[in-house]
Amino acid sequence: MMTGAYSFAEPAAADVVACANYAVDTRQPKGSVKLMKILFAEKQVVAGTNYKLTLSVSASGTTKRVTVIVWSKLDGTREVISYE
């Protein structure tokens, strides 16, 4: 993996799944969004790792596709940078 560039990440990898779950778990109100499937995943090495994920989610009875970026920091914490 080249520093600074996004590269493919296996959607079923434990770190990718953890970031996808984190992204939907932080939506408010709590439990309003459910992860259906990870459609595509990429990683970018920064001060930690950015995970750019395309997800299928269910919200208010509707399934939709969203793209999220989760920053997995060096100290082990995570932050949702983008949720569209």
Summary of the structure (lengths in Angstrom):
residues: 84
radius of gyration: 12.4
end to end distance: 25.5
largest distance: 39.6
contacts: 229
relative contact order: 0.22
helix: 14%
strand: 55%
